[in-house]
Amino acid sequence: MKFAPAIRAAALCTAVALVPATTAAIAQVEGRASPEFAKLFATYQRIKASYVEPVDDEVLIRGAIDGMLAALDPHSAYLDGTALERLTTMIDGNYQGLGISVQMEDGAVKVISPFRGSPADAAGIKAGDYITHINGELIYGMELNDAVAQMRGPAGTDIEVTIFRPGREDSFEVQVTRGVIELEPVTWELMDGNIGHISVNEFSADVGADVRRGLRELQEQATGRLGGLVLDLRRNPGGSLDEAVALSDLFLTDGQIVSQRGRSRRETIYYDAETVYRGDVAEGLPIIVLIDEGSASASEIVAGALQDHRRALVMGERSFGKGSVQTLLPLSRDSALKLTTARYYTPAGRSVQEGGIEPDIRVPQLSDPDAERRQRMALRESDLRGHLVGEIGVEDENLERDRLDDPRFQLTAAELEEQGVDDFQLDYAVRTLRRTSGVNVAVRGENGSRR
């Protein structure tokens, strides 16, 4: 079967499971929907008989499938051999191109996130940017696979992309040199003051084990005891639900990590601590989790679990708000449906669908001169056409709270650059941990409260 790598690949921006559709369930649907199927078949016959030009069955059937899925939500999709192959090669990291995650939005190619250290990241392409032209040619309305194919190419070759960035009046051109994209899901470094910094860029296979290894190496590099840990989930679009559970379990000793709840009991699953790793591998170590508007799905599972269990302090910006689970349902040897089948909930029973994870301390990215404008125009799950509505209503003013000015954060990007600070959010988190060295910040006590 070709679906083993495909499941992992499709998990890049979502939480994916493989659940077979039962024959009984399909029969029930067919029985209820037969009158509507008659309309569909009649439409098909009319087109075949009367359209101005002959139309292939493949075109009509694919159009019908795409139309049905588009009527559901932004994350349900039909994947054929080409799409499965594209996702697989992106996860495996054996491709040459720009190093960005993109999606189609109303006919435009939207950047979900540039991978850290990629050519796109180095060229200054940001999450939320729209790519309108490639080498001067308009790509609006082009199929996503075709646009991606144009962006890929031999390492060392140049490509010019035209960017429209929300908040700016005019579009602008960016020259990018393609490179070999070698995705590193987990990276780490030891910061001043014995503060560990672990970045999780995507939730592919073995992320939990990689973070555990990174923490051990940081502890060996530290001069004495680690003073704290920054777990960086910014611009992480998500990935494997199992790896989100594994990463959370590294730092939790009891209780629930996440639950997913669907229409049937078979689709309702509870994930608990102590099922992947025993004990807290960083017991007694203060942890700060960094998130932003690009932190989605599996990232929100981890941030929500550590926040609800009071094991970490969450900083940054409100997350994307994708609280749904997609299931990969095979249709044939080389095609499948990626179908939304459940919502997930944090240990406290919060659905992050639409509202996202609200940080304990909002910290804007002051070192980005476009951050304020991009925040005003930031696209989240609640802005996507046809998104699932959260089960608990979220007031608009609550969604706008993270856009209010804070008197603590008034330095400009230029002033920070003069001080040698190129990542204000990370710098603020590290300084917070250094200031509280010896004080238990975001460490769960015996009664489960911060002390």
Phi, psi and chi 1 to 4 in degrees:
 res  aa     phi    psi   chi1   chi2   chi3   chi4
   1 MET       -  144.1  -71.1  -69.3  -71.8      -
   2 LYS   -89.1    3.7  -61.9 -178.9  179.8  179.1
   3 PHE   -88.8  -13.3  -74.4   97.2      -      -
   4 ALA   -60.2  -53.3      -      -      -      -
   5 PRO   -70.3  -28.3   24.9  -33.3      -      -
   6 ALA   -67.4  -37.3      -      -      -      -
   7 ILE   -60.9  -45.9  -65.6  168.7      -      -
   8 ARG   -64.9  -38.0 -171.1  160.4   54.9   89.7
   9 ALA   -68.4  -46.0      -      -      -      -
  10 ALA   -64.7  -16.9      -      -      -      -
  11 ALA   -78.0   -1.6      -      -      -      -
  12 LEU   -57.3  -45.1  178.8   64.7      -      -
  13 CYS  -115.1   24.1  -62.5      -      -      -
  14 THR  -160.7  172.5 -176.3      -      -      -
  15 ALA  -103.5  117.1      -      -      -      -
  16 VAL  -120.1  139.3  175.4      -      -      -
  17 ALA  -129.1  161.4      -      -      -      -
  18 LEU  -111.2  108.1 -179.4   61.5      -      -
  19 VAL  -125.9  119.3  179.4      -      -      -
  20 PRO   -70.4  140.7   25.1  -32.4      -      -
  21 ALA   -80.9  129.0      -      -      -      -
  22 THR   -77.4  150.4   65.0      -      -      -
  23 THR   -62.1  -39.4  -55.6      -      -      -
  24 ALA   -62.3  -42.7      -      -      -      -
  25 ALA   -63.7  -42.3      -      -      -      -
  26 ILE   -64.0  -40.9  -66.8  175.4      -      -
  27 ALA   -61.7  -40.2      -      -      -      -
  28 GLN   -60.3  -45.5  -83.6 -172.3  -28.9      -
  29 VAL   -62.4  -44.4  171.8      -      -      -
  30 GLU   -60.8  -39.5  -72.2  177.8  -15.7      -
  31 GLY   -64.3  -40.6      -      -      -      -
  32 ARG   -75.9  -30.6  -69.0 -165.7  -58.8  -94.7
  33 ALA   -99.0    0.7      -      -      -      -
  34 SER   -55.7  -40.4   55.1      -      -      -
  35 PRO   -60.8  -37.6  -23.9   35.5      -      -
  36 GLU   -71.1  -34.6  -61.4  -56.2  -40.9      -
  37 PHE   -62.3  -31.4  -89.1  113.7      -      -
  38 ALA   -62.4  -39.4      -      -      -      -
  39 LYS   -64.4  -42.2  -64.6  178.4 -175.5  177.4
  40 LEU   -62.1  -45.7  179.2   63.6      -      -
  41 PHE   -67.1  -37.1 -172.5   65.1      -      -
  42 ALA   -64.0  -39.1      -      -      -      -
  43 THR   -63.1  -43.9  -58.6      -      -      -
  44 TYR   -58.2  -45.4  163.1   80.9      -      -
  45 GLN   -64.7  -40.3  -71.1  180.0  -48.8      -
  46 ARG   -63.5  -42.9  -70.4  -70.9 -172.3 -178.3
  47 ILE   -64.4  -45.3  -66.2  173.1      -      -
  48 LYS   -61.5  -35.4  -68.2  -70.1  -72.1 -174.6
  49 ALA   -86.8  -31.9      -      -      -      -
  50 SER  -121.5   -9.6  -54.3      -      -      -
  51 TYR   -63.9  150.2 -170.6   66.1      -      -
  52 VAL   -59.3  -26.9   64.4      -      -      -
  53 GLU  -131.7  154.6  -65.8  176.8   -8.2      -
  54 PRO   -61.5  141.9  -20.9   32.2      -      -
  55 VAL  -123.7  130.9 -175.4      -      -      -
  56 ASP   -69.4  146.4  -69.0  -21.2      -      -
  57 ASP   -58.6  -37.8  -75.9  -11.5      -      -
  58 GLU   -58.8  -39.8 -178.4 -178.8   -5.1      -
  59 VAL   -65.9  -43.8  172.2      -      -      -
  60 LEU   -69.0  -43.9  -67.5  176.5      -      -
  61 ILE   -66.6  -43.4  -61.7  -57.1      -      -
  62 ARG   -62.3  -40.0  178.0   60.4 -172.3  -93.5
  63 GLY   -63.3  -39.1      -      -      -      -
  64 ALA   -66.3  -42.6      -      -      -      -
  65 ILE   -62.8  -48.5  -67.7  172.8      -      -
  66 ASP   -60.7  -39.0  -71.4  -17.8      -      -
  67 GLY   -65.5  -41.6      -      -      -      -
  68 MET   -61.8  -44.7  -76.2 -170.5  -76.1      -
  69 LEU   -70.7  -36.2  -67.5  167.9      -      -
  70 ALA   -64.2  -25.3      -      -      -      -
  71 ALA   -77.6   -6.8      -      -      -      -
  72 LEU   -95.0  -71.2  -58.7  178.5      -      -
  73 ASP  -162.6  168.9   65.8   84.9      -      -
  74 PRO   -71.0  -12.2  -14.5   27.7      -      -
  75 HIS  -105.8   -9.0  -53.9  -66.5      -      -
  76 SER   -84.2  136.2  -65.7      -      -      -
  77 ALA  -156.4  158.7      -      -      -      -
  78 TYR   -97.0  129.7  172.1   80.1      -      -
  79 LEU  -118.3  120.8  -56.7  175.3      -      -
  80 ASP  -103.8 -170.6   59.1   12.7      -      -
  81 GLY   -56.1  -41.0      -      -      -      -
  82 THR   -65.7  -45.9  -57.9      -      -      -
  83 ALA   -66.2  -40.9      -      -      -      -
  84 LEU   -62.8  -41.5  -69.9  175.8      -      -
  85 GLU   -64.8  -40.9 -178.4 -179.1   -3.0      -
  86 ARG   -62.6  -44.2  178.1  169.6   64.6   85.5
  87 LEU   -66.3  -39.2  -73.3  167.9      -      -
  88 THR   -63.6  -47.5  -58.3      -      -      -
  89 THR   -65.8  -31.1   56.1      -      -      -
  90 MET   -66.8  -42.3 -178.7  169.0   60.0      -
  91 ILE   -68.5  -43.7  -73.9  -67.5      -      -
  92 ASP   -67.2  -21.2  -70.2  -18.6      -      -
  93 GLY    80.9    9.1      -      -      -      -
  94 ASN   -99.3   62.3  -61.9  -40.2      -      -
  95 TYR  -146.5  164.9   73.6   93.1      -      -
  96 GLN  -119.6  129.2  -59.5  177.0   48.2      -
  97 GLY   176.3 -143.5      -      -      -      -
  98 LEU   -95.2  -28.8  -52.6 -173.7      -      -
  99 GLY    82.0   52.4      -      -      -      -
 100 ILE  -134.1  150.8   52.3  176.1      -      -
 101 SER   -99.9  126.0  173.5      -      -      -
 102 VAL  -130.4  162.1  -64.5      -      -      -
 103 GLN  -144.8  160.1   73.4  176.3   28.3      -
 104 MET   -89.2  132.0 -171.4   63.5   71.2      -
 105 GLU  -136.4  110.0 -179.1 -178.0  -59.4      -
 106 ASP    52.0   41.5  -66.3  -27.5      -      -
 107 GLY    86.0   -3.6      -      -      -      -
 108 ALA  -111.1  148.9      -      -      -      -
 109 VAL   -87.8  116.3  175.9      -      -      -
 110 LYS  -109.1  134.7 -179.5  177.7 -176.7  -66.4
 111 VAL   -80.6  117.4  177.2      -      -      -
 112 ILE   -77.1  -46.8  -60.7  -58.7      -      -
 113 SER  -169.5  135.6  179.6      -      -      -
 114 PRO   -81.6  140.3   27.5  -29.7      -      -
 115 PHE   -70.9  140.9  -62.3  117.8      -      -
 116 ARG   -57.9  131.3  -75.0 -168.6 -178.5   94.3
 117 GLY    79.7    2.6      -      -      -      -
 118 SER   -79.9  165.2   67.1      -      -      -
 119 PRO   -55.7  -39.6  -28.1   36.2      -      -
 120 ALA   -63.8  -41.4      -      -      -      -
 121 ASP   -63.5  -44.6 -172.3   30.4      -      -
 122 ALA   -65.0  -29.9      -      -      -      -
 123 ALA   -82.0   -5.3      -      -      -      -
 124 GLY    92.7   12.0      -      -      -      -
 125 ILE   -70.4  135.7  -65.4  176.3      -      -
 126 LYS  -116.1  156.8  -53.1  -74.2 -172.7 -177.5
 127 ALA   -60.4  135.7      -      -      -      -
 128 GLY    96.2  -11.5      -      -      -      -
 129 ASP   -68.6  153.3  -74.6  -12.1      -      -
 130 TYR  -113.7  130.3  -68.9   87.4      -      -
 131 ILE   -94.1  115.4  -60.6  175.1      -      -
 132 THR  -101.8  -30.3   60.9      -      -      -
 133 HIS  -137.3  148.1  -63.5   72.2      -      -
 134 ILE  -123.1  118.6  -63.9  177.2      -      -
 135 ASN    52.0   41.3  -69.2  -31.1      -      -
 136 GLY    82.5   -5.3      -      -      -      -
 137 GLU   -97.4  128.7  -64.5  -67.9  -32.0      -
 138 LEU   -64.4  131.4 -179.2   68.1      -      -
 139 ILE  -114.6    6.8   61.8  169.7      -      -
 140 TYR   -60.6  130.9  179.2   81.6      -      -
 141 GLY    86.7   -4.5      -      -      -      -
 142 MET   -75.6  150.0 -179.0 -178.7  -68.8      -
 143 GLU   -61.0  141.7  -70.5  -69.8  -27.5      -
 144 LEU   -59.1  -42.5 -176.8   60.4      -      -
 145 ASN   -59.6  -38.0  -75.2  -23.2      -      -
 146 ASP   -68.5  -39.9  -65.7  -23.6      -      -
 147 ALA   -65.1  -42.5      -      -      -      -
 148 VAL   -63.3  -41.0  169.8      -      -      -
 149 ALA   -60.5  -36.3      -      -      -      -
 150 GLN   -70.1  -32.4  -72.6 -166.5   29.6      -
 151 MET   -75.9  -25.9  -74.4 -174.8  -88.7      -
 152 ARG   -79.8  158.1  -70.1 -168.0  179.7  171.2
 153 GLY   169.2  175.3      -      -      -      -
 154 PRO   -60.1  140.1  -20.9   31.9      -      -
 155 ALA   -58.8  138.9      -      -      -      -
 156 GLY    96.7  -13.0      -      -      -      -
 157 THR   -89.6  151.5   59.1      -      -      -
 158 ASP   -98.5  151.7  -67.9  -26.3      -      -
 159 ILE  -142.2  140.7 -179.6  175.5      -      -
 160 GLU  -108.1  123.3 -176.9 -177.1   82.1      -
 161 VAL  -116.2  141.1  -64.9      -      -      -
 162 THR   -97.0  127.8  -57.1      -      -      -
 163 ILE  -111.9  131.6  -60.5  -67.0      -      -
 164 PHE  -106.7  121.3  171.7   74.9      -      -
 165 ARG  -112.6  117.3  179.0  166.8  -65.0  167.2
 166 PRO   -52.4  131.4  -27.3   35.9      -      -
 167 GLY   105.7  -19.0      -      -      -      -
 168 ARG  -105.1  146.8  -70.5 -164.9 -179.7 -173.3
 169 GLU   -75.4  -38.3  -67.7 -175.7    1.5      -
 170 ASP  -117.1  150.6  -60.1  -43.0      -      -
 171 SER   -76.6  167.9   59.2      -      -      -
 172 PHE  -150.6  158.5   55.9   94.5      -      -
 173 GLU   -97.5  143.6  -76.6   70.8   40.6      -
 174 VAL  -129.2  126.7  176.4      -      -      -
 175 GLN   -91.1  124.8 -167.6   86.9    3.4      -
 176 VAL  -124.8  134.4 -172.0      -      -      -
 177 THR   -96.9  118.6  -59.2      -      -      -
 178 ARG   -60.6  150.9  -62.8 -178.4  179.3   97.4
 179 GLY  -140.9  173.9      -      -      -      -
 180 VAL   -79.5  119.1  176.8      -      -      -
 181 ILE   -89.1  110.0  -51.6  -56.1      -      -
 182 GLU  -115.5   95.3  -62.3  179.1   -4.7      -
 183 LEU   -66.7  130.6  -61.3  179.4      -      -
 184 GLU  -114.3   98.8  -66.6 -175.6   86.8      -
 185 PRO   -58.2  -33.2  -22.8   33.9      -      -
 186 VAL  -134.0  129.1 -179.2      -      -      -
 187 THR  -131.3  158.1   59.0      -      -      -
 188 TRP  -149.4  158.3   54.7   85.2      -      -
 189 GLU  -155.8  153.6   60.7 -179.9  -29.0      -
 190 LEU   -97.8  121.5 -174.1   65.8      -      -
 191 MET   -92.1  168.6  -48.4  -71.5  -72.8      -
 192 ASP   -57.1  143.0  -69.2  -18.2      -      -
 193 GLY    83.7   19.5      -      -      -      -
 194 ASN    60.2   38.1  -84.3   -9.2      -      -
 195 ILE  -102.0  123.9  -55.3  -60.6      -      -
 196 GLY   -83.9  142.2      -      -      -      -
 197 HIS  -127.8  113.2  173.2 -140.5      -      -
 198 ILE  -116.2  121.0  -62.8 -178.8      -      -
 199 SER  -101.6  128.6  -66.8      -      -      -
 200 VAL  -110.3  111.1 -178.6      -      -      -
 201 ASN   -90.6  -23.5  -55.7  -44.9      -      -
 202 GLU  -165.1  158.5   53.6  147.0   -0.1      -
 203 PHE  -102.5   73.1  -76.2   86.0      -      -
 204 SER   -96.6 -168.4   55.6      -      -      -
 205 ALA   -60.8  140.8      -      -      -      -
 206 ASP    70.0   20.1  -58.9  -37.1      -      -
 207 VAL   -62.5  -42.4  160.3      -      -      -
 208 GLY   -59.0  -45.2      -      -      -      -
 209 ALA   -65.3  -37.6      -      -      -      -
 210 ASP   -66.1  -41.0  -71.8  -16.2      -      -
 211 VAL   -64.6  -40.3  170.2      -      -      -
 212 ARG   -61.1  -43.3 -171.8 -179.4 -169.8 -176.7
 213 ARG   -65.6  -41.0  178.9  164.6   57.3   90.2
 214 GLY   -61.3  -41.0      -      -      -      -
 215 LEU   -64.1  -40.7 -178.4   59.5      -      -
 216 ARG   -62.2  -43.0  -74.7  174.7  176.2  169.9
 217 GLU   -66.4  -37.7  -69.9 -166.2   13.1      -
 218 LEU   -63.6  -40.8  -71.1  170.9      -      -
 219 GLN   -64.1  -34.1  -70.1  167.7  -26.7      -
 220 GLU   -72.9  -34.7  -67.7  172.4   -0.9      -
 221 GLN   -75.5  -27.3  -65.1  171.9   15.8      -
 222 ALA   -65.0  143.3      -      -      -      -
 223 THR   -86.2   89.7   53.8      -      -      -
 224 GLY    98.7 -145.1      -      -      -      -
 225 ARG   -90.7  142.5 -175.9 -171.8  176.9  107.4
 226 LEU   -59.6  138.8  -86.5 -179.0      -      -
 227 GLY   -91.2  -13.6      -      -      -      -
 228 GLY   170.1  170.8      -      -      -      -
 229 LEU  -135.5  130.7  174.2   66.1      -      -
 230 VAL  -102.7  115.7  178.1      -      -      -
 231 LEU   -97.9  107.9 -175.8   61.5      -      -
 232 ASP   -96.8  110.4 -163.1  -19.4      -      -
 233 LEU  -113.1   16.7  -57.4  179.7      -      -
 234 ARG   -67.9  143.8  -67.1  173.9  -61.8  172.1
 235 ARG    58.1   23.0  -68.1 -173.7  -65.1  169.3
 236 ASN   -96.5  109.2 -175.5  -34.3      -      -
 237 PRO   -77.4   -3.3   28.9  -34.4      -      -
 238 GLY   118.9 -152.7      -      -      -      -
 239 GLY   148.6 -141.0      -      -      -      -
 240 SER   -67.0  127.8  166.6      -      -      -
 241 LEU   -61.9  -40.1  176.8   61.6      -      -
 242 ASP   -61.1  -39.3  -71.0  -20.0      -      -
 243 GLU   -72.0  -31.6  -70.1  -57.0  -36.9      -
 244 ALA   -64.0  -40.7      -      -      -      -
 245 VAL   -64.3  -44.3  170.5      -      -      -
 246 ALA   -61.8  -44.0      -      -      -      -
 247 LEU   -64.3  -43.0  177.6   53.6      -      -
 248 SER   -62.0  -40.3  -56.9      -      -      -
 249 ASP   -65.7  -22.2 -157.6    7.7      -      -
 250 LEU   -57.8  -33.3  -80.3  174.7      -      -
 251 PHE  -112.6    4.8  -53.3  107.9      -      -
 252 LEU  -121.4  146.2  -62.3  174.7      -      -
 253 THR  -113.9  -12.9   57.5      -      -      -
 254 ASP  -161.3  168.5   56.8   61.8      -      -
 255 GLY    87.1 -178.4      -      -      -      -
 256 GLN   -87.0  144.6 -169.5 -178.7  107.5      -
 257 ILE   -96.0  -49.4  -67.6  173.9      -      -
 258 VAL  -162.4  157.0   66.0      -      -      -
 259 SER  -131.7  145.2   62.4      -      -      -
 260 GLN  -117.6  134.6   70.4  172.6   59.0      -
 261 ARG  -129.3  121.1  -52.3  173.9 -163.3  175.1
 262 GLY  -115.8 -160.8      -      -      -      -
 263 ARG   -74.8  -29.1  -71.6  170.7   57.0 -176.3
 264 SER  -119.0  165.5   67.5      -      -      -
 265 ARG   -61.5  -34.2  -71.7 -174.7  178.0 -179.2
 266 ARG   -62.7  -26.4  179.6  171.6   54.3   83.0
 267 GLU   -97.2    5.5  -67.2  158.3  -13.0      -
 268 THR  -106.1  114.9  -61.0      -      -      -
 269 ILE  -133.7  139.4  -54.8  172.3      -      -
 270 TYR  -113.9  132.0  -61.3   89.5      -      -
 271 TYR  -111.8  124.5  -60.4   86.4      -      -
 272 ASP  -114.1  158.4  -63.4  -38.1      -      -
 273 ALA   -68.1  162.6      -      -      -      -
 274 GLU    69.7   17.5  -62.0  -72.8  -77.0      -
 275 THR  -101.2  -19.6   56.0      -      -      -
 276 VAL  -111.8  -49.3 -176.8      -      -      -
 277 TYR  -126.6  145.1  -64.6  105.1      -      -
 278 ARG   -93.0  131.6  -64.7  -65.9  179.8 -175.1
 279 GLY    76.5  176.8      -      -      -      -
 280 ASP   -98.8  113.2 -178.9  -13.5      -      -
 281 VAL   -70.2  -12.6  -61.6      -      -      -
 282 ALA  -124.2   40.3      -      -      -      -
 283 GLU   -55.1  128.8 -174.1  174.6    0.5      -
 284 GLY    84.0   -4.0      -      -      -      -
 285 LEU   -94.1  123.1 -172.6   68.5      -      -
 286 PRO   -64.4  139.6  -18.8   31.0      -      -
 287 ILE  -128.0  135.5  -60.6  175.7      -      -
 288 ILE  -118.2  129.5  -71.5  177.7      -      -
 289 VAL  -102.2  126.2  175.2      -      -      -
 290 LEU   -98.8  129.3  -78.9 -179.8      -      -
 291 ILE  -133.8  162.1   60.1  172.9      -      -
 292 ASP  -149.0 -169.9   62.7   10.4      -      -
 293 GLU   -67.4  -14.0   66.1  -84.4    8.9      -
 294 GLY   -90.9   -1.4      -      -      -      -
 295 SER   -84.3  116.4  -55.4      -      -      -
 296 ALA  -135.9  159.2      -      -      -      -
 297 SER    54.8 -109.8 -167.9      -      -      -
 298 ALA   -58.5  -34.0      -      -      -      -
 299 SER   -62.1  -39.3  -61.6      -      -      -
 300 GLU   -72.2  -29.6  -65.1  171.2  -64.3      -
 301 ILE   -62.2  -47.7  -71.1  173.8      -      -
 302 VAL   -65.4  -49.1  175.1      -      -      -
 303 ALA   -60.8  -42.5      -      -      -      -
 304 GLY   -66.4  -39.6      -      -      -      -
 305 ALA   -66.2  -47.6      -      -      -      -
 306 LEU   -69.1  -30.7  -61.7 -175.1      -      -
 307 GLN   -71.1  -47.2 -174.4 -178.9   54.8      -
 308 ASP   -65.1  -35.4  -79.8    0.9      -      -
 309 HIS   -85.1    4.4  -76.9  -73.8      -      -
 310 ARG    55.7   34.6  -56.6  179.3 -176.4  -87.3
 311 ARG   -93.2  -17.5 -179.2   58.9 -174.1   93.1
 312 ALA  -145.3  153.9      -      -      -      -
 313 LEU   -95.0  128.2 -167.2   68.5      -      -
 314 VAL   -98.4  126.3  178.2      -      -      -
 315 MET  -124.4  162.7  -76.5 -172.6 -179.6      -
 316 GLY   117.3 -136.2      -      -      -      -
 317 GLU  -118.3  159.8  -59.7  -78.8    2.3      -
 318 ARG   -56.6  138.9 -179.4  168.5   57.8   85.9
 319 SER   -77.1  179.5   63.2      -      -      -
 320 PHE   -65.8  -40.3 -175.0   77.9      -      -
 321 GLY    94.9   34.6      -      -      -      -
 322 LYS   -99.1  102.7 -177.7 -175.3  176.6  -61.5
 323 GLY  -112.7   36.4      -      -      -      -
 324 SER  -122.2  155.4   60.9      -      -      -
 325 VAL  -112.8  132.4  177.9      -      -      -
 326 GLN  -105.3  140.0  -80.4   66.3   46.9      -
 327 THR  -111.6  135.3  -61.0      -      -      -
 328 LEU   -91.3  112.0 -161.3   66.4      -      -
 329 LEU  -109.6  109.2  -58.9  170.7      -      -
 330 PRO   -62.6  138.3  -19.8   31.9      -      -
 331 LEU  -108.2  -35.9  -63.2  177.2      -      -
 332 SER  -153.7 -168.6   65.9      -      -      -
 333 ARG   -64.0  -29.5  -69.6  176.4   61.1   89.7
 334 ASP  -133.4   28.5   60.8   -6.9      -      -
 335 SER  -147.3  154.2   64.8      -      -      -
 336 ALA  -159.2  161.5      -      -      -      -
 337 LEU  -101.7  133.2  -70.1 -178.1      -      -
 338 LYS  -100.8  101.2 -179.6  161.8   67.7   81.6
 339 LEU  -117.5  134.1 -166.7   66.6      -      -
 340 THR   -70.6  121.6  -60.6      -      -      -
 341 THR  -124.4   -9.7   55.1      -      -      -
 342 ALA  -161.3  162.4      -      -      -      -
 343 ARG  -106.4  153.3  -70.3  179.3  170.8   89.4
 344 TYR  -114.5  156.0   69.2   74.2      -      -
 345 TYR  -133.0  145.1  -63.6   79.5      -      -
 346 THR   -74.1  169.8   71.0      -      -      -
 347 PRO   -55.0  -31.4  -28.3   36.4      -      -
 348 ALA   -83.8    5.2      -      -      -      -
 349 GLY    85.7   14.3      -      -      -      -
 350 ARG   -83.7  131.8  -65.5 -178.3  -66.0  158.1
 351 SER   -90.6  126.9  170.2      -      -      -
 352 VAL   -89.6    1.0  -58.1      -      -      -
 353 GLN   -60.0  125.6 -179.6   64.1   20.4      -
 354 GLU    80.0  -57.7  -71.6 -165.9  -78.5      -
 355 GLY   -77.8  -27.9      -      -      -      -
 356 GLY    74.2 -172.5      -      -      -      -
 357 ILE   -96.5  122.4  -62.2  -65.1      -      -
 358 GLU   -86.9  124.9 -172.7   74.7   25.7      -
 359 PRO   -66.7  150.8   23.7  -32.5      -      -
 360 ASP   -64.2  -36.7  -61.4  -57.1      -      -
 361 ILE  -130.8  116.5  -59.7  175.8      -      -
 362 ARG   -76.1  124.5  178.5 -169.9  175.2 -100.0
 363 VAL  -128.3  110.2 -179.8      -      -      -
 364 PRO   -74.5  158.4   27.5  -33.3      -      -
 365 GLN   -88.2   80.4 -177.0   57.4  -63.7      -
 366 LEU   -67.2  -21.4  -61.8 -178.2      -      -
 367 SER   -76.0   -8.6   49.7      -      -      -
 368 ASP   -98.1  113.4 -179.7   -4.0      -      -
 369 PRO   -63.1  -20.7   20.9  -31.5      -      -
 370 ASP   -97.8    3.6  -64.6  -48.2      -      -
 371 ALA   -59.7  -45.4      -      -      -      -
 372 GLU   -62.7  -44.2 -176.9 -180.0   -8.0      -
 373 ARG   -67.1  -39.8  -76.6  178.2  -66.6 -174.5
 374 ARG   -67.6  -33.3  -72.8 -163.5  -59.3  110.6
 375 GLN   -65.3  -39.3  -89.1  -63.1  -50.7      -
 376 ARG   -64.2  -31.3  -72.3 -160.0  -59.8  -93.7
 377 MET  -106.5    9.3  -56.3  -67.0  -68.9      -
 378 ALA   -59.7  136.5      -      -      -      -
 379 LEU   -98.6  125.8 -173.6   77.3      -      -
 380 ARG  -123.9  179.6  -70.2 -177.3  166.7   88.8
 381 GLU   -53.5  -40.8  175.5   78.2    8.1      -
 382 SER   -65.8  -15.6   55.9      -      -      -
 383 ASP   -92.4  -12.9  -59.1  -51.4      -      -
 384 LEU   -73.6  136.8  -62.7 -179.3      -      -
 385 ARG   -64.5  129.6  179.0  177.1  -62.1  175.4
 386 GLY    78.1   16.2      -      -      -      -
 387 HIS   -67.2  154.5   69.0  -86.9      -      -
 388 LEU   -66.0  137.1  -73.4  178.5      -      -
 389 VAL   -83.3  132.4  176.9      -      -      -
 390 GLY   -61.1  147.4      -      -      -      -
 391 GLU   -71.6  -26.6  -67.8 -172.7  -13.2      -
 392 ILE  -106.3  120.8  -59.9  176.1      -      -
 393 GLY   -60.4  138.4      -      -      -      -
 394 VAL  -116.4  121.3 -179.1      -      -      -
 395 GLU   -68.1  142.4  -63.1  -64.9  -25.7      -
 396 ASP   -56.6  -38.5  -71.9  -16.2      -      -
 397 GLU   -65.2  -28.9   56.2  -94.4   27.4      -
 398 ASN   -68.8  -35.4  -69.9  -25.4      -      -
 399 LEU   -73.6  -18.7  -61.8 -177.4      -      -
 400 GLU   -95.4   -7.2  -62.0  -67.2  -29.4      -
 401 ARG   -58.9  -35.5  -77.8 -172.8  -54.5  173.8
 402 ASP   -76.6    4.1   62.1   -0.5      -      -
 403 ARG  -102.2   -2.7  -59.8 -178.7 -175.4  179.6
 404 LEU   -76.0  146.2  -59.6  177.6      -      -
 405 ASP   -66.9  145.1  -68.7  -26.9      -      -
 406 ASP  -123.1  123.7 -169.7  -44.9      -      -
 407 PRO   -62.4  -15.5   20.9  -32.3      -      -
 408 ARG   -76.8  -17.9  -64.6  174.7  -62.6  172.8
 409 PHE  -122.5   79.9  -53.2  121.5      -      -
 410 GLN  -118.5   -3.2  -63.1  -61.0  -42.4      -
 411 LEU   -68.9  146.6  -70.2  175.4      -      -
 412 THR   -89.9  165.8   65.8      -      -      -
 413 ALA   -61.4  -37.8      -      -      -      -
 414 ALA   -65.1  -41.5      -      -      -      -
 415 GLU   -65.8  -38.9  -69.4  169.2  -24.4      -
 416 LEU   -67.3  -38.1  -71.6  169.1      -      -
 417 GLU   -61.8  -38.9 -174.4  177.0    4.7      -
 418 GLU   -62.2  -30.6  -70.3  178.9    0.0      -
 419 GLN   -85.9   -1.8  -62.9  176.8   16.3      -
 420 GLY    81.5   19.1      -      -      -      -
 421 VAL  -102.4  113.5  177.0      -      -      -
 422 ASP  -108.0   -1.9   59.1    3.8      -      -
 423 ASP  -144.9   90.7 -173.2  -21.3      -      -
 424 PHE   -65.3  -40.8  178.1   75.9      -      -
 425 GLN   -60.3  -46.3  -69.3  174.5  -36.5      -
 426 LEU   -65.2  -42.9  176.0   59.0      -      -
 427 ASP   -60.2  -41.9  179.9   74.4      -      -
 428 TYR   -65.5  -41.3 -170.3   88.2      -      -
 429 ALA   -65.1  -43.2      -      -      -      -
 430 VAL   -64.9  -43.0  169.6      -      -      -
 431 ARG   -64.6  -36.0  -74.7 -171.4  -71.4  113.6
 432 THR   -62.1  -44.7  -60.7      -      -      -
 433 LEU   -67.7  -36.4  -71.4  170.5      -      -
 434 ARG   -66.8  -39.7  -76.9 -153.9  -63.3 -101.2
 435 ARG   -65.4  -29.9  -75.2 -163.6  -54.3  -92.5
 436 THR  -101.5   15.6   56.0      -      -      -
 437 SER   -56.4  126.9 -179.4      -      -      -
 438 GLY    91.8   -8.8      -      -      -      -
 439 VAL  -111.7  134.7  178.7      -      -      -
 440 ASN   -77.1   98.3  -72.1  -32.9      -      -
 441 VAL  -105.5  127.6  175.2      -      -      -
 442 ALA    56.2   39.5      -      -      -      -
 443 VAL  -116.3  125.3  176.7      -      -      -
 444 ARG   -72.8  130.4 -167.2  179.8   62.9  175.7
 445 GLY   -88.7 -174.1      -      -      -      -
 446 GLU   -62.8  -31.2  -67.0 -179.6   -0.6      -
 447 ASN   -93.1    7.3   60.8   -3.4      -      -
 448 GLY    84.2    6.4      -      -      -      -
 449 SER  -107.3  160.0   60.3      -      -      -
 450 ARG   -70.2  143.5  -69.3 -162.9 -173.3  108.1
 451 ARG  -139.1      -   52.8 -174.7  173.2   86.4
